[in-house]
Amino acid sequence: MKKISTYLILISAILLASCDGYNRLLKSSNYELKLERANQYYQKGNYVKALALFEELIPVYKGTDKAEEIYYYYSYCNYYQGDYSLSQYHFKNYFRSFPAGKHAEECLFMNAYCYYLNSPIYKLDQTDTKNAMAELQNFIDLYPESSRIDSCNKINDLLRAKLEQKEHDITNQYYNIGDYKAAIASCNNFIKDFPESNYIDEILYKTVDSYYLLAVNSLESKKLERLNLAMESYLKLLDLYPKSSYLSKAETVYESCVKLKNNINK
């Protein structure tokens, strides 16, 4: 028991001495030593201590040949601590400050990647998702031959799938609550924005049904136009997806449209 107590006291003393040494370093005006220690802390993965030192050194070395590397490591210190919003800002700022720097391409990519890491589940606000896609496209435009292009495309696919799922849910919500005008608009936007989606046949069916249900409850002057649009949407579904599981239900709606239209024309 006595040996354990002695060991704990020794460890505590070492830790205290280490903390005191770091605190003295923070108060020191020996910037070369601070830079050396900041790099050491960074290489050992102690990003908290490295960050504080690099942050102090940024204005000290501004305009020198060491400024670029200091800011590069400072950006990554924020990243490795999981602060993706702040690291995104600093990666982008590195690119702006050192557009010809040796880490410019990497930092512009990391700027977009941090937006991606901040992108929430599809049910939440997708501002960061859209920002990530915009920044990835900006990277692709500036570095079309980059080895990171494949990564950009894969990330873009993941982000686009998230937006697709969100828009699909929004369309379903309008349809399920019976807001057929909004459902039709949402269906049309979905088809325009995600033409290769696996949901297109479902969306076309809901377009058919929404136009029909809207026509049923419309003024006489608007019924015919909406019935015609429902029938056109059905024919589009039939043409594009002749084996769709939604075709049978859409055909039933189409037949109802024909009957109602014939009654109007009598």
Protein Blocks (a to p, Z undefined) as FASTA:
>chain_A
ZZmmmmmmmmmmmmmmmmmmmmmmmmpcclklmmmmmmmmmmnopaklmmmmmmmmmmmm
goiaklmmmmmmmmmmmmmnopaklmmmmmmmmmmmmmmbmklmmmmmmmmmmmmmmpcc
fklccklmmmmmmmmmmmmmmmmmbcklmmmmmmmmmmmmmmmmmmmmmmmmmmmnopak
lmmmmmmmmmmmmmmbcklmmmmmmmmmmmmmmmmmmcfklmmmmmmmmmmmmmmmmmmm
mmbfklmmmmmmmmmmmmmmmmmmZZ
